[in-house]
Amino acid sequence: MVRKIFRTGNSIVVSLPKNALEQLGVAEGADVQVELDQENRQIVIRPVQLPIAGSIDEAFARQVAEFIEKYRPALESLAKK
C-alpha cells in the first residue's frame, strides 16, 4: 500500500487506512511499537501486545473499539466533567 507523509501541527504523519487497522485489531489511540530497519530502509509498526489477565474475545474487543470511535466526542466530554 502506498501512503503519503504529511505534516499535522508539529508532527509528521503517515495515515493508515481503517480496514488495515481493523485487520490488525488496532484502533485509534492504541499503543504500537515502531522500529527502524536501517539496513533495509524500512519502518516497521507492530501492535503492542499488553498482558491481559484472562482472554478477551476479539469480536468483543473490536465492538468496544468501534463504540469508542463512534462516541468519542461524547465520551471525551463526559471525561472532562
PDB file of N, CA, C and O in Angstrom:
ATOM      1  N   MET A   1       0.844  -1.164   0.000  1.00  0.00           N
ATOM      2  CA  MET A   1       0.000   0.000   0.000  1.00  0.00           C
ATOM      3  C   MET A   1       0.895   1.234   0.000  1.00  0.00           C
ATOM      4  O   MET A   1       1.899   1.274   0.711  1.00  0.00           O
ATOM      5  N   VAL A   2       0.545   2.210  -0.772  1.00  0.00           N
ATOM      6  CA  VAL A   2       1.297   3.460  -0.859  1.00  0.00           C
ATOM      7  C   VAL A   2       0.539   4.519  -0.066  1.00  0.00           C
ATOM      8  O   VAL A   2      -0.661   4.707  -0.265  1.00  0.00           O
ATOM      9  N   ARG A   3       1.237   5.209   0.833  1.00  0.00           N
ATOM     10  CA  ARG A   3       0.634   6.256   1.659  1.00  0.00           C
ATOM     11  C   ARG A   3       1.498   7.501   1.565  1.00  0.00           C
ATOM     12  O   ARG A   3       2.684   7.410   1.251  1.00  0.00           O
ATOM     13  N   LYS A   4       0.917   8.666   1.835  1.00  0.00           N
ATOM     14  CA  LYS A   4       1.639   9.936   1.825  1.00  0.00           C
ATOM     15  C   LYS A   4       2.116  10.267   3.237  1.00  0.00           C
ATOM     16  O   LYS A   4       1.473   9.917   4.227  1.00  0.00           O
ATOM     17  N   ILE A   5       3.251  10.945   3.303  1.00  0.00           N
ATOM     18  CA  ILE A   5       3.747  11.506   4.557  1.00  0.00           C
ATOM     19  C   ILE A   5       3.350  12.975   4.540  1.00  0.00           C
ATOM     20  O   ILE A   5       3.598  13.677   3.559  1.00  0.00           O
ATOM     21  N   PHE A   6       2.723  13.450   5.640  1.00  0.00           N
ATOM     22  CA  PHE A   6       2.292  14.844   5.681  1.00  0.00           C
ATOM     23  C   PHE A   6       2.473  15.413   7.079  1.00  0.00           C
ATOM     24  O   PHE A   6       2.693  14.678   8.042  1.00  0.00           O
ATOM     25  N   ARG A   7       2.378  16.722   7.175  1.00  0.00           N
ATOM     26  CA  ARG A   7       2.556  17.428   8.443  1.00  0.00           C
ATOM     27  C   ARG A   7       1.190  17.714   9.061  1.00  0.00           C
ATOM     28  O   ARG A   7       0.254  18.125   8.374  1.00  0.00           O
ATOM     29  N   THR A   8       1.095  17.488  10.369  1.00  0.00           N
ATOM     30  CA  THR A   8      -0.064  17.874  11.162  1.00  0.00           C
ATOM     31  C   THR A   8       0.478  18.570  12.399  1.00  0.00           C
ATOM     32  O   THR A   8       1.056  17.925  13.274  1.00  0.00           O
ATOM     33  N   GLY A   9       0.295  19.881  12.475  1.00  0.00           N
ATOM     34  CA  GLY A   9       0.884  20.639  13.578  1.00  0.00           C
ATOM     35  C   GLY A   9       2.391  20.543  13.505  1.00  0.00           C
ATOM     36  O   GLY A   9       2.986  20.853  12.473  1.00  0.00           O
ATOM     37  N   ASN A  10       3.022  20.112  14.600  1.00  0.00           N
ATOM     38  CA  ASN A  10       4.474  19.955  14.637  1.00  0.00           C
ATOM     39  C   ASN A  10       4.922  18.522  14.373  1.00  0.00           C
ATOM     40  O   ASN A  10       6.100  18.200  14.523  1.00  0.00           O
ATOM     41  N   SER A  11       3.987  17.666  13.981  1.00  0.00           N
ATOM     42  CA  SER A  11       4.304  16.250  13.766  1.00  0.00           C
ATOM     43  C   SER A  11       4.279  15.897  12.285  1.00  0.00           C
ATOM     44  O   SER A  11       3.603  16.545  11.486  1.00  0.00           O
ATOM     45  N   ILE A  12       5.023  14.865  11.941  1.00  0.00           N
ATOM     46  CA  ILE A  12       4.975  14.276  10.609  1.00  0.00           C
ATOM     47  C   ILE A  12       4.189  12.974  10.746  1.00  0.00           C
ATOM     48  O   ILE A  12       4.441  12.189  11.659  1.00  0.00           O
ATOM     49  N   VAL A  13       3.239  12.746   9.843  1.00  0.00           N
ATOM     50  CA  VAL A  13       2.275  11.661   9.998  1.00  0.00           C
ATOM     51  C   VAL A  13       2.219  10.802   8.736  1.00  0.00           C
ATOM     52  O   VAL A  13       2.352  11.304   7.620  1.00  0.00           O
ATOM     53  N   VAL A  14       2.021   9.511   8.933  1.00  0.00           N
ATOM     54  CA  VAL A  14       1.663   8.597   7.854  1.00  0.00           C
ATOM     55  C   VAL A  14       0.296   8.044   8.229  1.00  0.00           C
ATOM     56  O   VAL A  14       0.164   7.377   9.255  1.00  0.00           O
ATOM     57  N   SER A  15      -0.714   8.306   7.424  1.00  0.00           N
ATOM     58  CA  SER A  15      -2.051   7.801   7.741  1.00  0.00           C
ATOM     59  C   SER A  15      -2.158   6.333   7.347  1.00  0.00           C
ATOM     60  O   SER A  15      -1.521   5.878   6.396  1.00  0.00           O
ATOM     61  N   LEU A  16      -2.970   5.610   8.092  1.00  0.00           N
ATOM     62  CA  LEU A  16      -3.196   4.192   7.806  1.00  0.00           C
ATOM     63  C   LEU A  16      -4.688   3.988   7.574  1.00  0.00           C
ATOM     64  O   LEU A  16      -5.506   4.533   8.315  1.00  0.00           O
ATOM     65  N   PRO A  17      -5.053   3.214   6.560  1.00  0.00           N
ATOM     66  CA  PRO A  17      -6.473   3.004   6.281  1.00  0.00           C
ATOM     67  C   PRO A  17      -7.155   2.225   7.401  1.00  0.00           C
ATOM     68  O   PRO A  17      -6.563   1.340   8.020  1.00  0.00           O
ATOM     69  N   LYS A  18      -8.414   2.577   7.644  1.00  0.00           N
ATOM     70  CA  LYS A  18      -9.179   1.971   8.723  1.00  0.00           C
ATOM     71  C   LYS A  18      -9.234   0.447   8.599  1.00  0.00           C
ATOM     72  O   LYS A  18      -9.101  -0.264   9.595  1.00  0.00           O
ATOM     73  N   ASN A  19      -9.430  -0.055   7.370  1.00  0.00           N
ATOM     74  CA  ASN A  19      -9.545  -1.512   7.211  1.00  0.00           C
ATOM     75  C   ASN A  19      -8.239  -2.226   7.558  1.00  0.00           C
ATOM     76  O   ASN A  19      -8.271  -3.360   8.036  1.00  0.00           O
ATOM     77  N   ALA A  20      -7.100  -1.588   7.326  1.00  0.00           N
ATOM     78  CA  ALA A  20      -5.817  -2.195   7.694  1.00  0.00           C
ATOM     79  C   ALA A  20      -5.704  -2.293   9.213  1.00  0.00           C
ATOM     80  O   ALA A  20      -5.244  -3.306   9.741  1.00  0.00           O
ATOM     81  N   LEU A  21      -6.124  -1.242   9.912  1.00  0.00           N
ATOM     82  CA  LEU A  21      -6.085  -1.263  11.374  1.00  0.00           C
ATOM     83  C   LEU A  21      -7.041  -2.315  11.928  1.00  0.00           C
ATOM     84  O   LEU A  21      -6.711  -3.027  12.877  1.00  0.00           O
ATOM     85  N   GLU A  22      -8.228  -2.408  11.329  1.00  0.00           N
ATOM     86  CA  GLU A  22      -9.203  -3.402  11.785  1.00  0.00           C
ATOM     87  C   GLU A  22      -8.660  -4.818  11.621  1.00  0.00           C
ATOM     88  O   GLU A  22      -8.861  -5.667  12.489  1.00  0.00           O
ATOM     89  N   GLN A  23      -7.975  -5.072  10.515  1.00  0.00           N
ATOM     90  CA  GLN A  23      -7.420  -6.401  10.282  1.00  0.00           C
ATOM     91  C   GLN A  23      -6.381  -6.760  11.340  1.00  0.00           C
ATOM     92  O   GLN A  23      -6.208  -7.933  11.669  1.00  0.00           O
ATOM     93  N   LEU A  24      -5.690  -5.753  11.872  1.00  0.00           N
ATOM     94  CA  LEU A  24      -4.689  -5.989  12.914  1.00  0.00           C
ATOM     95  C   LEU A  24      -5.284  -5.933  14.317  1.00  0.00           C
ATOM     96  O   LEU A  24      -4.602  -6.233  15.297  1.00  0.00           O
ATOM     97  N   GLY A  25      -6.560  -5.550  14.413  1.00  0.00           N
ATOM     98  CA  GLY A  25      -7.191  -5.414  15.717  1.00  0.00           C
ATOM     99  C   GLY A  25      -6.681  -4.210  16.481  1.00  0.00           C
ATOM    100  O   GLY A  25      -6.605  -4.236  17.710  1.00  0.00           O
ATOM    101  N   VAL A  26      -6.329  -3.144  15.753  1.00  0.00           N
ATOM    102  CA  VAL A  26      -5.783  -1.925  16.354  1.00  0.00           C
ATOM    103  C   VAL A  26      -6.760  -0.779  16.106  1.00  0.00           C
ATOM    104  O   VAL A  26      -7.308  -0.654  15.010  1.00  0.00           O
ATOM    105  N   ALA A  27      -6.978   0.049  17.113  1.00  0.00           N
ATOM    106  CA  ALA A  27      -7.865   1.199  16.979  1.00  0.00           C
ATOM    107  C   ALA A  27      -7.093   2.480  17.274  1.00  0.00           C
ATOM    108  O   ALA A  27      -5.979   2.447  17.796  1.00  0.00           O
ATOM    109  N   GLU A  28      -7.705   3.600  16.931  1.00  0.00           N
ATOM    110  CA  GLU A  28      -7.102   4.897  17.233  1.00  0.00           C
ATOM    111  C   GLU A  28      -6.803   4.978  18.722  1.00  0.00           C
ATOM    112  O   GLU A  28      -7.635   4.608  19.551  1.00  0.00           O
ATOM    113  N   GLY A  29      -5.624   5.457  19.055  1.00  0.00           N
ATOM    114  CA  GLY A  29      -5.226   5.583  20.451  1.00  0.00           C
ATOM    115  C   GLY A  29      -4.470   4.373  20.987  1.00  0.00           C
ATOM    116  O   GLY A  29      -3.941   4.415  22.098  1.00  0.00           O
ATOM    117  N   ALA A  30      -4.414   3.295  20.205  1.00  0.00           N
ATOM    118  CA  ALA A  30      -3.701   2.088  20.646  1.00  0.00           C
ATOM    119  C   ALA A  30      -2.195   2.333  20.631  1.00  0.00           C
ATOM    120  O   ALA A  30      -1.695   3.146  19.854  1.00  0.00           O
ATOM    121  N   ASP A  31      -1.488   1.631  21.487  1.00  0.00           N
ATOM    122  CA  ASP A  31      -0.027   1.700  21.501  1.00  0.00           C
ATOM    123  C   ASP A  31       0.534   0.786  20.421  1.00  0.00           C
ATOM    124  O   ASP A  31       0.063  -0.335  20.232  1.00  0.00           O
ATOM    125  N   VAL A  32       1.544   1.280  19.717  1.00  0.00           N
ATOM    126  CA  VAL A  32       2.234   0.480  18.705  1.00  0.00           C
ATOM    127  C   VAL A  32       3.729   0.587  18.927  1.00  0.00           C
ATOM    128  O   VAL A  32       4.220   1.571  19.480  1.00  0.00           O
ATOM    129  N   GLN A  33       4.442  -0.430  18.494  1.00  0.00           N
ATOM    130  CA  GLN A  33       5.903  -0.447  18.549  1.00  0.00           C
ATOM    131  C   GLN A  33       6.410  -0.032  17.175  1.00  0.00           C
ATOM    132  O   GLN A  33       6.021  -0.628  16.170  1.00  0.00           O
ATOM    133  N   VAL A  34       7.279   0.986  17.114  1.00  0.00           N
ATOM    134  CA  VAL A  34       7.848   1.450  15.855  1.00  0.00           C
ATOM    135  C   VAL A  34       9.332   1.115  15.861  1.00  0.00           C
ATOM    136  O   VAL A  34      10.065   1.502  16.771  1.00  0.00           O
ATOM    137  N   GLU A  35       9.762   0.396  14.842  1.00  0.00           N
ATOM    138  CA  GLU A  35      11.171   0.009  14.725  1.00  0.00           C
ATOM    139  C   GLU A  35      11.719   0.503  13.397  1.00  0.00           C
ATOM    140  O   GLU A  35      11.038   0.451  12.372  1.00  0.00           O
ATOM    141  N   LEU A  36      12.955   0.981  13.426  1.00  0.00           N
ATOM    142  CA  LEU A  36      13.635   1.413  12.214  1.00  0.00           C
ATOM    143  C   LEU A  36      14.603   0.322  11.784  1.00  0.00           C
ATOM    144  O   LEU A  36      15.489  -0.072  12.542  1.00  0.00           O
ATOM    145  N   ASP A  37      14.426  -0.155  10.575  1.00  0.00           N
ATOM    146  CA  ASP A  37      15.322  -1.148   9.983  1.00  0.00           C
ATOM    147  C   ASP A  37      16.172  -0.398   8.964  1.00  0.00           C
ATOM    148  O   ASP A  37      15.820  -0.312   7.787  1.00  0.00           O
ATOM    149  N   GLN A  38      17.300   0.145   9.433  1.00  0.00           N
ATOM    150  CA  GLN A  38      18.136   0.979   8.572  1.00  0.00           C
ATOM    151  C   GLN A  38      18.778   0.177   7.451  1.00  0.00           C
ATOM    152  O   GLN A  38      18.976   0.690   6.350  1.00  0.00           O
ATOM    153  N   GLU A  39      19.101  -1.070   7.726  1.00  0.00           N
ATOM    154  CA  GLU A  39      19.733  -1.907   6.709  1.00  0.00           C
ATOM    155  C   GLU A  39      18.825  -2.068   5.481  1.00  0.00           C
ATOM    156  O   GLU A  39      19.287  -2.005   4.342  1.00  0.00           O
ATOM    157  N   ASN A  40      17.530  -2.276   5.734  1.00  0.00           N
ATOM    158  CA  ASN A  40      16.573  -2.460   4.640  1.00  0.00           C
ATOM    159  C   ASN A  40      15.765  -1.198   4.343  1.00  0.00           C
ATOM    160  O   ASN A  40      14.858  -1.215   3.511  1.00  0.00           O
ATOM    161  N   ARG A  41      16.103  -0.096   5.034  1.00  0.00           N
ATOM    162  CA  ARG A  41      15.414   1.188   4.851  1.00  0.00           C
ATOM    163  C   ARG A  41      13.904   1.030   5.012  1.00  0.00           C
ATOM    164  O   ARG A  41      13.126   1.403   4.133  1.00  0.00           O
ATOM    165  N   GLN A  42      13.504   0.465   6.166  1.00  0.00           N
ATOM    166  CA  GLN A  42      12.095   0.216   6.440  1.00  0.00           C
ATOM    167  C   GLN A  42      11.720   0.729   7.819  1.00  0.00           C
ATOM    168  O   GLN A  42      12.542   0.778   8.734  1.00  0.00           O
ATOM    169  N   ILE A  43      10.473   1.104   7.940  1.00  0.00           N
ATOM    170  CA  ILE A  43       9.864   1.405   9.234  1.00  0.00           C
ATOM    171  C   ILE A  43       8.850   0.296   9.484  1.00  0.00           C
ATOM    172  O   ILE A  43       7.968   0.058   8.659  1.00  0.00           O
ATOM    173  N   VAL A  44       8.977  -0.379  10.619  1.00  0.00           N
ATOM    174  CA  VAL A  44       8.084  -1.485  10.951  1.00  0.00           C
ATOM    175  C   VAL A  44       7.216  -1.051  12.128  1.00  0.00           C
ATOM    176  O   VAL A  44       7.727  -0.609  13.157  1.00  0.00           O
ATOM    177  N   ILE A  45       5.901  -1.181  11.967  1.00  0.00           N
ATOM    178  CA  ILE A  45       4.947  -0.808  13.016  1.00  0.00           C
ATOM    179  C   ILE A  45       4.201  -2.068  13.426  1.00  0.00           C
ATOM    180  O   ILE A  45       3.601  -2.750  12.595  1.00  0.00           O
ATOM    181  N   ARG A  46       4.247  -2.373  14.741  1.00  0.00           N
ATOM    182  CA  ARG A  46       3.576  -3.565  15.260  1.00  0.00           C
ATOM    183  C   ARG A  46       2.677  -3.167  16.424  1.00  0.00           C
ATOM    184  O   ARG A  46       3.033  -2.289  17.209  1.00  0.00           O
ATOM    185  N   PRO A  47       1.503  -3.813  16.543  1.00  0.00           N
ATOM    186  CA  PRO A  47       0.669  -3.574  17.721  1.00  0.00           C
ATOM    187  C   PRO A  47       1.399  -4.048  18.972  1.00  0.00           C
ATOM    188  O   PRO A  47       2.089  -5.067  18.944  1.00  0.00           O
ATOM    189  N   VAL A  48       1.250  -3.322  20.053  1.00  0.00           N
ATOM    190  CA  VAL A  48       1.828  -3.727  21.332  1.00  0.00           C
ATOM    191  C   VAL A  48       0.881  -4.739  21.960  1.00  0.00           C
ATOM    192  O   VAL A  48      -0.315  -4.485  22.105  1.00  0.00           O
ATOM    193  N   GLN A  49       1.423  -5.869  22.322  1.00  0.00           N
ATOM    194  CA  GLN A  49       0.633  -6.907  22.971  1.00  0.00           C
ATOM    195  C   GLN A  49       0.786  -6.752  24.477  1.00  0.00           C
ATOM    196  O   GLN A  49       1.797  -7.157  25.051  1.00  0.00           O
ATOM    197  N   LEU A  50      -0.212  -6.170  25.106  1.00  0.00           N
ATOM    198  CA  LEU A  50      -0.176  -5.977  26.552  1.00  0.00           C
ATOM    199  C   LEU A  50      -0.680  -7.244  27.241  1.00  0.00           C
ATOM    200  O   LEU A  50      -1.654  -7.847  26.790  1.00  0.00           O
ATOM    201  N   PRO A  51      -0.030  -7.647  28.323  1.00  0.00           N
ATOM    202  CA  PRO A  51      -0.517  -8.825  29.046  1.00  0.00           C
ATOM    203  C   PRO A  51      -1.869  -8.525  29.684  1.00  0.00           C
ATOM    204  O   PRO A  51      -2.036  -7.511  30.362  1.00  0.00           O
ATOM    205  N   ILE A  52      -2.820  -9.410  29.463  1.00  0.00           N
ATOM    206  CA  ILE A  52      -4.168  -9.227  29.996  1.00  0.00           C
ATOM    207  C   ILE A  52      -4.508 -10.442  30.845  1.00  0.00           C
ATOM    208  O   ILE A  52      -4.277 -11.583  30.444  1.00  0.00           O
ATOM    209  N   ALA A  53      -5.059 -10.180  32.023  1.00  0.00           N
ATOM    210  CA  ALA A  53      -5.496 -11.278  32.883  1.00  0.00           C
ATOM    211  C   ALA A  53      -6.721 -11.916  32.239  1.00  0.00           C
ATOM    212  O   ALA A  53      -7.752 -11.260  32.093  1.00  0.00           O
ATOM    213  N   GLY A  54      -6.625 -13.163  31.859  1.00  0.00           N
ATOM    214  CA  GLY A  54      -7.712 -13.820  31.141  1.00  0.00           C
ATOM    215  C   GLY A  54      -7.652 -13.455  29.673  1.00  0.00           C
ATOM    216  O   GLY A  54      -6.756 -12.731  29.240  1.00  0.00           O
ATOM    217  N   SER A  55      -8.583 -13.945  28.926  1.00  0.00           N
ATOM    218  CA  SER A  55      -8.586 -13.625  27.498  1.00  0.00           C
ATOM    219  C   SER A  55      -9.841 -12.842  27.152  1.00  0.00           C
ATOM    220  O   SER A  55     -10.900 -13.032  27.750  1.00  0.00           O
ATOM    221  N   ILE A  56      -9.700 -11.963  26.179  1.00  0.00           N
ATOM    222  CA  ILE A  56     -10.820 -11.153  25.712  1.00  0.00           C
ATOM    223  C   ILE A  56     -11.139 -11.594  24.291  1.00  0.00           C
ATOM    224  O   ILE A  56     -10.248 -11.715  23.450  1.00  0.00           O
ATOM    225  N   ASP A  57     -12.402 -11.831  24.038  1.00  0.00           N
ATOM    226  CA  ASP A  57     -12.851 -12.221  22.713  1.00  0.00           C
ATOM    227  C   ASP A  57     -12.540 -11.103  21.715  1.00  0.00           C
ATOM    228  O   ASP A  57     -12.852  -9.940  21.971  1.00  0.00           O
ATOM    229  N   GLU A  58     -11.930 -11.450  20.584  1.00  0.00           N
ATOM    230  CA  GLU A  58     -11.527 -10.447  19.596  1.00  0.00           C
ATOM    231  C   GLU A  58     -12.721  -9.683  19.043  1.00  0.00           C
ATOM    232  O   GLU A  58     -12.628  -8.475  18.828  1.00  0.00           O
ATOM    233  N   ALA A  59     -13.837 -10.358  18.809  1.00  0.00           N
ATOM    234  CA  ALA A  59     -15.033  -9.690  18.285  1.00  0.00           C
ATOM    235  C   ALA A  59     -15.536  -8.656  19.293  1.00  0.00           C
ATOM    236  O   ALA A  59     -15.937  -7.557  18.910  1.00  0.00           O
ATOM    237  N   PHE A  60     -15.513  -9.009  20.578  1.00  0.00           N
ATOM    238  CA  PHE A  60     -15.938  -8.066  21.612  1.00  0.00           C
ATOM    239  C   PHE A  60     -15.006  -6.862  21.667  1.00  0.00           C
ATOM    240  O   PHE A  60     -15.463  -5.722  21.752  1.00  0.00           O
ATOM    241  N   ALA A  61     -13.704  -7.113  21.621  1.00  0.00           N
ATOM    242  CA  ALA A  61     -12.730  -6.021  21.649  1.00  0.00           C
ATOM    243  C   ALA A  61     -12.933  -5.093  20.459  1.00  0.00           C
ATOM    244  O   ALA A  61     -12.823  -3.875  20.602  1.00  0.00           O
ATOM    245  N   ARG A  62     -13.226  -5.647  19.295  1.00  0.00           N
ATOM    246  CA  ARG A  62     -13.469  -4.841  18.098  1.00  0.00           C
ATOM    247  C   ARG A  62     -14.732  -3.996  18.276  1.00  0.00           C
ATOM    248  O   ARG A  62     -14.756  -2.828  17.887  1.00  0.00           O
ATOM    249  N   GLN A  63     -15.786  -4.583  18.865  1.00  0.00           N
ATOM    250  CA  GLN A  63     -17.024  -3.841  19.100  1.00  0.00           C
ATOM    251  C   GLN A  63     -16.786  -2.691  20.067  1.00  0.00           C
ATOM    252  O   GLN A  63     -17.312  -1.596  19.869  1.00  0.00           O
ATOM    253  N   VAL A  64     -16.006  -2.927  21.101  1.00  0.00           N
ATOM    254  CA  VAL A  64     -15.687  -1.864  22.060  1.00  0.00           C
ATOM    255  C   VAL A  64     -14.922  -0.745  21.363  1.00  0.00           C
ATOM    256  O   VAL A  64     -15.220   0.431  21.569  1.00  0.00           O
ATOM    257  N   ALA A  65     -13.941  -1.100  20.542  1.00  0.00           N
ATOM    258  CA  ALA A  65     -13.158  -0.092  19.815  1.00  0.00           C
ATOM    259  C   ALA A  65     -14.050   0.719  18.880  1.00  0.00           C
ATOM    260  O   ALA A  65     -13.895   1.936  18.777  1.00  0.00           O
ATOM    261  N   GLU A  66     -14.987   0.053  18.197  1.00  0.00           N
ATOM    262  CA  GLU A  66     -15.906   0.753  17.300  1.00  0.00           C
ATOM    263  C   GLU A  66     -16.824   1.681  18.084  1.00  0.00           C
ATOM    264  O   GLU A  66     -17.100   2.799  17.649  1.00  0.00           O
ATOM    265  N   PHE A  67     -17.301   1.216  19.248  1.00  0.00           N
ATOM    266  CA  PHE A  67     -18.150   2.047  20.102  1.00  0.00           C
ATOM    267  C   PHE A  67     -17.408   3.303  20.533  1.00  0.00           C
ATOM    268  O   PHE A  67     -17.945   4.408  20.459  1.00  0.00           O
ATOM    269  N   ILE A  68     -16.171   3.129  20.983  1.00  0.00           N
ATOM    270  CA  ILE A  68     -15.364   4.272  21.429  1.00  0.00           C
ATOM    271  C   ILE A  68     -15.154   5.247  20.286  1.00  0.00           C
ATOM    272  O   ILE A  68     -15.265   6.458  20.475  1.00  0.00           O
ATOM    273  N   GLU A  69     -14.851   4.732  19.099  1.00  0.00           N
ATOM    274  CA  GLU A  69     -14.631   5.602  17.941  1.00  0.00           C
ATOM    275  C   GLU A  69     -15.904   6.369  17.592  1.00  0.00           C
ATOM    276  O   GLU A  69     -15.857   7.571  17.329  1.00  0.00           O
ATOM    277  N   LYS A  70     -17.034   5.677  17.590  1.00  0.00           N
ATOM    278  CA  LYS A  70     -18.309   6.303  17.220  1.00  0.00           C
ATOM    279  C   LYS A  70     -18.714   7.389  18.216  1.00  0.00           C
ATOM    280  O   LYS A  70     -19.203   8.445  17.814  1.00  0.00           O
ATOM    281  N   TYR A  71     -18.516   7.141  19.495  1.00  0.00           N
ATOM    282  CA  TYR A  71     -18.978   8.057  20.535  1.00  0.00           C
ATOM    283  C   TYR A  71     -17.846   8.838  21.204  1.00  0.00           C
ATOM    284  O   TYR A  71     -18.030   9.377  22.295  1.00  0.00           O
ATOM    285  N   ARG A  72     -16.678   8.902  20.559  1.00  0.00           N
ATOM    286  CA  ARG A  72     -15.511   9.568  21.136  1.00  0.00           C
ATOM    287  C   ARG A  72     -15.808  10.992  21.635  1.00  0.00           C
ATOM    288  O   ARG A  72     -15.443  11.314  22.766  1.00  0.00           O
ATOM    289  N   PRO A  73     -16.458  11.857  20.836  1.00  0.00           N
ATOM    290  CA  PRO A  73     -16.699  13.222  21.333  1.00  0.00           C
ATOM    291  C   PRO A  73     -17.521  13.240  22.625  1.00  0.00           C
ATOM    292  O   PRO A  73     -17.213  13.995  23.547  1.00  0.00           O
ATOM    293  N   ALA A  74     -18.555  12.416  22.688  1.00  0.00           N
ATOM    294  CA  ALA A  74     -19.386  12.377  23.894  1.00  0.00           C
ATOM    295  C   ALA A  74     -18.598  11.829  25.082  1.00  0.00           C
ATOM    296  O   ALA A  74     -18.716  12.345  26.193  1.00  0.00           O
ATOM    297  N   LEU A  75     -17.798  10.789  24.856  1.00  0.00           N
ATOM    298  CA  LEU A  75     -17.005  10.209  25.936  1.00  0.00           C
ATOM    299  C   LEU A  75     -15.958  11.198  26.450  1.00  0.00           C
ATOM    300  O   LEU A  75     -15.728  11.291  27.655  1.00  0.00           O
ATOM    301  N   GLU A  76     -15.327  11.935  25.534  1.00  0.00           N
ATOM    302  CA  GLU A  76     -14.337  12.936  25.948  1.00  0.00           C
ATOM    303  C   GLU A  76     -15.001  14.064  26.728  1.00  0.00           C
ATOM    304  O   GLU A  76     -14.435  14.571  27.697  1.00  0.00           O
ATOM    305  N   SER A  77     -16.203  14.458  26.306  1.00  0.00           N
ATOM    306  CA  SER A  77     -16.941  15.498  27.025  1.00  0.00           C
ATOM    307  C   SER A  77     -17.291  15.033  28.439  1.00  0.00           C
ATOM    308  O   SER A  77     -17.154  15.790  29.399  1.00  0.00           O
ATOM    309  N   LEU A  78     -17.739  13.797  28.558  1.00  0.00           N
ATOM    310  CA  LEU A  78     -18.065  13.254  29.877  1.00  0.00           C
ATOM    311  C   LEU A  78     -16.829  13.145  30.766  1.00  0.00           C
ATOM    312  O   LEU A  78     -16.914  13.354  31.976  1.00  0.00           O
ATOM    313  N   ALA A  79     -15.702  12.825  30.179  1.00  0.00           N
ATOM    314  CA  ALA A  79     -14.468  12.675  30.955  1.00  0.00           C
ATOM    315  C   ALA A  79     -14.019  13.997  31.558  1.00  0.00           C
ATOM    316  O   ALA A  79     -13.338  14.006  32.584  1.00  0.00           O
ATOM    317  N   LYS A  80     -14.387  15.112  30.940  1.00  0.00           N
ATOM    318  CA  LYS A  80     -13.982  16.435  31.431  1.00  0.00           C
ATOM    319  C   LYS A  80     -14.843  16.910  32.590  1.00  0.00           C
ATOM    320  O   LYS A  80     -14.478  17.863  33.279  1.00  0.00           O
ATOM    321  N   LYS A  81     -15.987  16.258  32.818  1.00  0.00           N
ATOM    322  CA  LYS A  81     -16.907  16.699  33.882  1.00  0.00           C
ATOM    323  C   LYS A  81     -16.523  16.145  35.219  1.00  0.00           C
ATOM    324  O   LYS A  81     -17.192  16.419  36.216  1.00  0.00           O
TER     325      LYS A  81
END
